[in-house]
Amino acid sequence: MTDVTNDRQGWLEHAKVLSEALPFMRAYSDRTIVVKYGGNAMDKADLSELFARDIVLLKQVGVDPVVVHGGGPQIDQMLKRLNIVTERVDGLRYTDRATVEVVEMVLAGSINKKIVSAIAAAGGYAIGLSGKDARLIRARKLRRFRTEADGSTTELDLGFVGEPAEISPHILDIAHKSDLIPVIAPVGAGSDGETYNINADTAAGAIAASAKACRMLMLTDVSGVLDREGNLIPEMTVAQVEAAIKDGTISGGMIPKVETCVEAVKAGVEGAVILDGRVPHAILLELFTPHGVGTLIKAD
């Protein structure tokens, strides 16, 4: 009798959770969600398995997920194994021709197919792509400048480091109308035919804007944007983000992440969220609960 009672209680709790999530599921039905995937969430087997299951569940309930992944640590490991030494220019990695070949091999090869396989194991149908496939990401050489002591500026040469110049969402439209889940490596081709390595956050933001995504989720190794006391800020407008950067509340490595979110929102994405990918089921908690688990950035 006790087992029956416990089972009944468990089913009632699951039914309650499902009933609370249903309105959110309906809100995202047939809408595109772009997920930037990387960091510890990608490196740990248990978290990567949960991630794949959650992505499959999104597709099953009518949401249209698109995964854009990084792979910096894995690239560094492969470069070390191949005895390829890379230089730094003002803290940014110079990417020569040999390095960009390794970048493409790791991102579009081993990492991409590992994610595709994990989604397949979870019951989904993933298709691995790079930005070079179907002209998804047309890239241009990234330009960065350094301000000298005399106030002049010097352009830095970062080699084959690029940024999105144009997104062609044709292949994403095909996936949207099918049961396919795109998994995208942030490598693009320039008008000169050269291959360019693109920051995964930047690529995700550009793809989200082009796909008219209702959400861009950036899985990171922190809980989101924190205030001066270290507390999570659950929601911010673009103006609040810009003010927080100016007064120093947002600093360091969080600045480029929120700037990517702001650019995506300004380009038409309804909301961009920075959240901790180390939290089990972080994506589902963010999308299908009233409070979410990260920092939502939206228009003013």
BALO-958918 format. One line per 10 residues: number of its first residue (from 1); for each residue x, y, z of C-alpha. Coordinates in Angstrom, 2 decimals, padded with zeros to 5 digits, always signed. Layout:
N
NUM) X/Y/Z; ... $
This chain:
300
1) +000.00/+000.00/+000.00; +002.85/+002.35/+000.83; +004.45/+001.82/-002.60; +001.13/+002.54/-004.33; +000.66/+005.68/-002.26; +004.19/+006.88/-003.03; +003.74/+006.18/-006.74; +000.47/+008.09/-006.76; +002.09/+011.01/-004.96; +004.95/+011.00/-007.44 $
11) +002.60/+011.08/-010.42; +000.61/+013.91/-008.84; +003.79/+015.94/-008.39; +004.83/+015.30/-012.00; +001.35/+016.28/-013.19; +001.56/+019.51/-011.22; +004.95/+020.36/-012.70; +003.66/+019.60/-016.20; +000.54/+021.72/-015.74; +002.68/+024.66/-014.61 $
21) +005.01/+024.24/-017.59; +002.29/+023.90/-020.26; +001.62/+027.64/-020.70; +005.33/+028.23/-021.29; +005.52/+025.32/-023.73; +002.65/+026.82/-025.70; +004.35/+030.22/-025.71; +007.47/+028.75/-027.34; +005.65/+026.34/-029.66; +006.91/+026.61/-033.25 $
31) +009.38/+029.29/-032.16; +013.16/+029.19/-032.62; +015.49/+028.97/-029.63; +019.22/+029.38/-030.31; +021.43/+027.79/-027.67; +025.12/+028.64/-027.41; +026.73/+025.55/-025.89; +030.20/+025.32/-024.37; +032.27/+025.39/-021.21; +031.98/+022.81/-018.45 $
41) +028.48/+021.85/-019.60; +030.06/+020.44/-022.75; +033.09/+018.82/-021.09; +031.31/+016.79/-018.40; +029.67/+013.58/-019.61; +026.70/+013.71/-017.24; +025.86/+017.30/-018.13; +026.31/+016.73/-021.86; +023.89/+013.80/-021.68; +021.30/+015.93/-019.86 $
51) +021.83/+018.72/-022.38; +021.16/+016.38/-025.30; +018.01/+015.01/-023.65; +016.74/+018.54/-022.99; +017.35/+019.61/-026.59; +015.46/+016.56/-027.84; +012.60/+017.31/-025.45; +012.35/+020.86/-026.80; +011.92/+019.50/-030.32; +009.37/+016.94/-029.14 $
61) +007.15/+019.58/-027.50; +007.16/+021.77/-030.61; +010.05/+024.15/-029.94; +012.67/+024.65/-032.68; +016.16/+024.44/-031.08; +019.36/+025.44/-032.88; +022.66/+024.63/-031.17; +025.81/+026.70/-031.76; +028.86/+025.33/-029.96; +032.33/+026.46/-029.04 $
71) +035.46/+024.43/-028.27; +038.35/+026.63/-027.16; +039.86/+024.19/-024.63; +039.66/+021.29/-027.09; +041.38/+023.40/-029.76; +044.17/+024.26/-027.31; +044.62/+020.58/-026.47; +044.89/+019.59/-030.12; +047.34/+022.40/-030.91; +049.49/+021.21/-028.03 $
81) +049.37/+017.60/-029.27; +050.44/+018.76/-032.73; +053.19/+021.01/-031.30; +051.68/+024.09/-032.94; +052.61/+027.20/-030.98; +050.18/+030.12/-031.20; +050.92/+033.75/-030.50; +048.86/+036.27/-028.58; +048.18/+039.79/-029.81; +046.93/+041.97/-026.96 $
91) +045.51/+038.86/-025.31; +043.83/+037.61/-028.49; +045.03/+034.46/-030.25; +046.66/+035.00/-033.62; +045.27/+032.34/-035.96; +047.57/+031.45/-038.83; +046.73/+029.04/-041.64; +047.95/+025.96/-039.77; +045.96/+026.92/-036.69; +042.72/+027.59/-038.55 $
101) +042.98/+024.14/-040.14; +043.15/+022.62/-036.65; +040.27/+024.84/-035.50; +038.06/+023.62/-038.33; +039.07/+020.00/-037.74; +038.21/+020.16/-034.04; +035.07/+022.31/-034.21; +033.42/+020.93/-037.35; +034.82/+017.46/-036.77; +035.22/+015.85/-033.36 $
111) +033.21/+018.29/-031.21; +030.34/+018.74/-033.63; +029.90/+015.02/-034.20; +030.12/+014.30/-030.48; +027.14/+016.60/-029.86; +025.26/+015.13/-032.83; +025.85/+011.62/-031.46; +024.68/+012.62/-027.98; +021.43/+014.00/-029.40; +020.96/+010.84/-031.46 $
121) +021.50/+008.72/-028.35; +018.78/+010.77/-026.63; +016.34/+009.97/-029.42; +016.71/+013.07/-031.59; +017.73/+013.70/-035.19; +020.61/+016.16/-035.24; +022.46/+017.40/-038.30; +026.02/+018.62/-037.86; +026.95/+021.75/-039.79; +029.62/+024.39/-039.95 $
131) +029.02/+027.94/-041.07; +030.51/+026.95/-044.42; +027.65/+024.55/-045.18; +024.91/+025.94/-047.43; +026.56/+029.38/-047.08; +025.15/+029.58/-043.57; +027.77/+032.04/-042.30; +029.56/+034.35/-044.71; +032.51/+035.69/-042.78; +034.83/+038.65/-042.96 $
141) +038.19/+039.23/-041.30; +037.79/+040.57/-037.77; +039.26/+044.03/-037.30; +040.58/+045.09/-033.90; +042.45/+048.25/-032.99; +044.84/+049.21/-030.20; +045.05/+052.73/-028.82; +048.66/+053.83/-028.46; +050.09/+056.10/-025.77; +050.01/+059.10/-028.12 $
151) +046.31/+058.57/-028.82; +046.78/+057.05/-032.25; +045.32/+053.68/-033.20; +047.03/+050.63/-034.64; +045.12/+047.85/-036.38; +045.92/+044.39/-035.02; +046.41/+041.47/-037.37; +044.72/+038.39/-035.89; +045.11/+036.22/-038.96; +042.13/+034.04/-039.85 $
161) +039.86/+035.26/-037.06; +036.55/+036.38/-038.47; +033.09/+037.67/-037.69; +029.73/+037.08/-039.38; +029.17/+039.32/-042.38; +025.96/+037.65/-043.53; +023.76/+034.79/-042.34; +021.80/+032.72/-044.87; +019.18/+030.83/-042.85; +017.96/+028.65/-045.74 $
171) +019.19/+025.40/-044.22; +017.75/+026.39/-040.83; +014.36/+026.94/-042.47; +014.54/+023.40/-043.85; +015.37/+022.01/-040.41; +012.55/+024.03/-038.86; +010.02/+022.31/-041.12; +011.37/+018.87/-040.26; +012.45/+016.87/-037.21; +016.10/+017.86/-037.68 $
181) +018.05/+019.73/-034.98; +020.93/+021.85/-036.40; +024.23/+021.70/-034.51; +026.53/+024.43/-035.83; +030.29/+024.88/-035.58; +031.28/+028.58/-035.74; +033.53/+028.41/-038.80; +032.73/+030.54/-041.82; +033.99/+031.22/-045.33; +035.00/+034.64/-046.54 $
191) +034.31/+036.16/-049.96; +037.94/+035.32/-050.73; +037.26/+031.63/-050.08; +039.37/+031.60/-046.93; +038.23/+029.87/-043.74; +037.69/+032.02/-040.64; +037.33/+031.04/-037.00; +034.42/+032.92/-035.39; +033.71/+033.41/-031.71; +030.84/+031.07/-030.81 $
201) +028.95/+033.72/-028.82; +029.12/+036.11/-031.77; +028.02/+033.43/-034.21; +025.08/+032.44/-031.99; +023.93/+036.05/-031.73; +024.06/+036.57/-035.49; +022.24/+033.30/-036.19; +019.57/+034.10/-033.59; +018.94/+037.49/-035.19; +018.75/+036.07/-038.70 $
211) +016.45/+033.22/-037.62; +014.18/+035.67/-035.78; +014.61/+033.62/-032.62; +012.41/+034.38/-029.65; +015.26/+033.46/-027.29; +019.02/+033.12/-027.40; +020.38/+031.14/-024.46; +024.09/+031.50/-023.68; +025.24/+028.64/-021.46; +028.21/+029.81/-019.39 $
221) +030.10/+028.88/-016.24; +028.41/+031.55/-014.12; +024.81/+031.97/-012.98; +024.29/+035.13/-015.04; +024.88/+038.86/-014.52; +025.55/+039.67/-010.89; +025.06/+042.92/-008.99; +027.75/+044.50/-006.81; +026.79/+042.24/-003.89; +027.14/+039.13/-006.02 $
231) +023.42/+038.49/-006.39; +021.90/+037.34/-009.67; +020.08/+040.02/-011.65; +017.11/+038.13/-013.13; +016.17/+040.66/-015.81; +017.73/+043.70/-017.47; +016.86/+046.06/-020.30; +019.39/+047.10/-022.91; +019.66/+050.52/-021.26; +020.30/+048.93/-017.85 $
241) +023.02/+046.73/-019.32; +024.74/+049.70/-020.90; +024.55/+051.63/-017.62; +025.92/+048.65/-015.68; +028.92/+048.44/-018.00; +029.54/+052.14/-017.61; +029.44/+052.10/-013.80; +031.55/+048.94/-013.54; +028.87/+046.56/-012.27; +029.46/+044.48/-015.39 $
251) +033.16/+043.98/-016.06; +035.80/+041.62/-017.41; +034.73/+038.65/-019.50; +031.05/+039.32/-018.90; +031.18/+042.48/-021.02; +031.52/+040.77/-024.44; +028.79/+038.30/-023.48; +026.23/+040.97/-022.58; +027.27/+043.03/-025.61; +026.50/+040.04/-027.82 $
261) +023.11/+039.71/-026.12; +022.40/+043.41/-026.59; +023.31/+043.26/-030.28; +021.02/+040.25/-030.75; +018.12/+041.98/-029.00; +018.62/+045.15/-031.02; +018.58/+042.99/-034.16; +015.17/+041.56/-033.30; +015.67/+038.65/-030.90; +012.92/+038.93/-028.27 $
271) +015.22/+038.11/-025.38; +018.73/+036.85/-024.68; +019.59/+034.93/-021.53; +022.94/+034.31/-019.83; +022.67/+031.24/-017.60; +024.78/+028.59/-015.90; +025.13/+025.52/-018.08; +026.41/+023.53/-015.11; +022.92/+023.52/-013.59; +021.11/+020.31/-014.58 $
281) +018.22/+021.03/-016.98; +019.14/+024.74/-017.01; +017.49/+025.20/-020.43; +014.17/+023.71/-019.31; +014.21/+025.64/-016.04; +014.81/+028.88/-017.90; +012.14/+028.38/-020.53; +009.42/+026.49/-018.67; +009.35/+028.02/-015.18; +008.07/+031.47/-014.15 $
291) +011.31/+032.58/-012.50; +013.94/+031.16/-014.86; +017.53/+030.58/-013.75; +019.61/+033.21/-015.55; +019.66/+036.88/-016.55; +017.18/+037.82/-019.26; +018.19/+040.79/-021.41; +015.40/+042.38/-023.43; +014.56/+045.59/-025.24; +013.82/+048.76/-023.30 $
